Amino acid sequence: MILPGLVDLHCHGAARGDFSAGEAEASRTAATFLHGSGTTTLLASLVTAPPEELIRGMSTLSGLAKEGLVAGIHSEGPFLSEGRCGAQDPLWLRAPDLGLLGELLAAAIGSLRTMT
């Protein structure tokens, strides 16, 4: 029997593993759980956070992408309007910043696929 698998383009984690936490083992646990539950492909999502947390998350998740556990990274912010930030913490929102974007891209090592 062949069944279609879920392609998840916005996933913050599963099985007590939060991709935004930047912890490799918890992220690996989440990805493994999702793959065992019907998700064939996923982008691991980060929430808006302090720059050092975003950089750590990008670095951690780029490792998972290199392993093939995730198809890449989705960053939900931090360059969002406070009026349309959804569930993001407005404390960490910021105007577009090419310096920070460069740091995030460097940490992602080619794995950043989408940015809200």
N, C-alpha and C positions, 0 to 999 in steps of 0.2 A: 504494500500500500504506500502511495506517495501522497503526502500532505504538504500544503504550503507552510512555510515558516514565517514567523513574525520578523519584520525589519523595523527596529525601534530607533528612531532618529533623535529621541529626547528621553533619556533614561538616567535618573539620578542614583540608581542602585537597587539592591534587593537583598533579601536574606541577611539583614542587619549590616550590609556593606554599603556605605555611602561613598560614591565616587568623589564627591567634593571634599571628603576628609583627607584625601591625599595619602591614604594608607594602602600600600601595595597588596598585602594579604587580604584585607577586607574587600578591596576592589576586585581582586581575583576571585574571592568567594562569591561576590555578587554576580560577576560575569559567568562563572561556572553554573551557578543556580539558574540564571536566565537561559543559558544554552540548553540546560536540561529540562526547561519548561516550555520549549517551543520557539524561543527567540533564536533565529539563525544568525542575525547580524544586528549589531547595536552600536550607537554612538554613546559614549559615556559622557554625561552632562555635568558641568560644574555650575554652581550658583555664584552670584555676585558675592565677593568676599574681599578682604584686604589683599593687596597685590602679592604679598609673600605667600599667602595661601593659594592664590590662583596659580602662581608660578610653580609651587610645590605640586599642586594637583595636575597641572599640565605635564610636568616631568614624570610623575608617577604613571599617569594614563598613557603617555607616549610609550612607556615600557610595555604596558599591556597591549598596545597597538602593535608594537614590534613582535610580541609573542603571538599575535593573531587572535587574542581573546576579545578585543573590541576592534571595530572597523575604523575608529578614530574618536575624536573629541568634539563635543558640542559645548561651547561656552555661552552660558546664559548671562550676558553682561560682561564686564561692568559698565559698558558705555551705553547706558539706557537713560531715557527720560524719566524723571521722577513721576511725571504724570501718567506714564505707561509702564511702570516697573513690575506690575503684577505682584508676585509673591517675593520678589527680591527685597532685601533689606536696603532701604533708601540711604542708610548711613554709608554704604560702600559704593554707591553709584558715582560715576565721574564723567566729565566731558571727555570726548575723544582725546586720546593721548598717544601719539605715535611712539614715544619712548617706551611706555608700558606695553603697547601692542608689540613692539619689537622684542621685548623681554618674554612676553607670552609665546610668541611665535618661535623664539629660540628654544624655550623650554619644551614646547610641543614637538620639536624635531620633525616637522612635516606632518604631524598627525591631527592638527586642528582642521576640521572639515566644515563646521558651521559656527557662526557667532550671532546670537540674537542681538 
